[in-house]
Amino acid sequence: MKKLISILAVLFSFINSAFAENKINDLKTAEEKRAEFVLINMQNDYIACYSFYKIGAEYVKQSDGKTNIIEGIEKSSDNSLKLAHDTGEIMGMTSSEMSSKIKQEMKNQLAQIDSDFNNASILLKKYGLECKNLIENKKQRISFWEKKAKGKFKNE
């Protein structure tokens, strides 16, 4: 988590230094858009994983799963939520804005399984590996979004 915050701080530091050095306005705008794109998408990933893990934990509870499995899933959920909030704070979001995004994602995922936890395997197929990788290797996901941002904002 500290590494993620360090990476994001470096990213913003780069943007701030570009402004301080009076770079070409178009370059500043593109850099700012790239950084915002990465942060928004990382936060969306964390929120999706938070919801996935919360729903997964409830499914395991309802299935009379082992306590240590439930605790592990809930720990991943808590970690995802913390990272989502940390990223939101970097972007200057309020707690209310973040809560709203989380509630909407939870609604979306519950709709995918028709609010029936027995259908949780649908979410497992969609989010399981991605969320596991996100938690274990944040740098890889940041790099993924940085590459997407460069492609998206290359002509600005």
DADATA-V584583 format. One line per field, one symbol per residue. phi: phi as a letter, one per 40 degrees, with the letter a starting at -180 (. if undefined). Layout:
# DADATA-V584583
phi=???
This chain:
# DADATA-V584583
phi=.ccccccccccccccccccccfcddccdccccccccdccccccdcccccdcdccccccccdccfccdccccccccccccccccccdcccccgccccccccccccccdcccccbffbcccccdcdccbdcccdccccacdccccdccccccccbccb
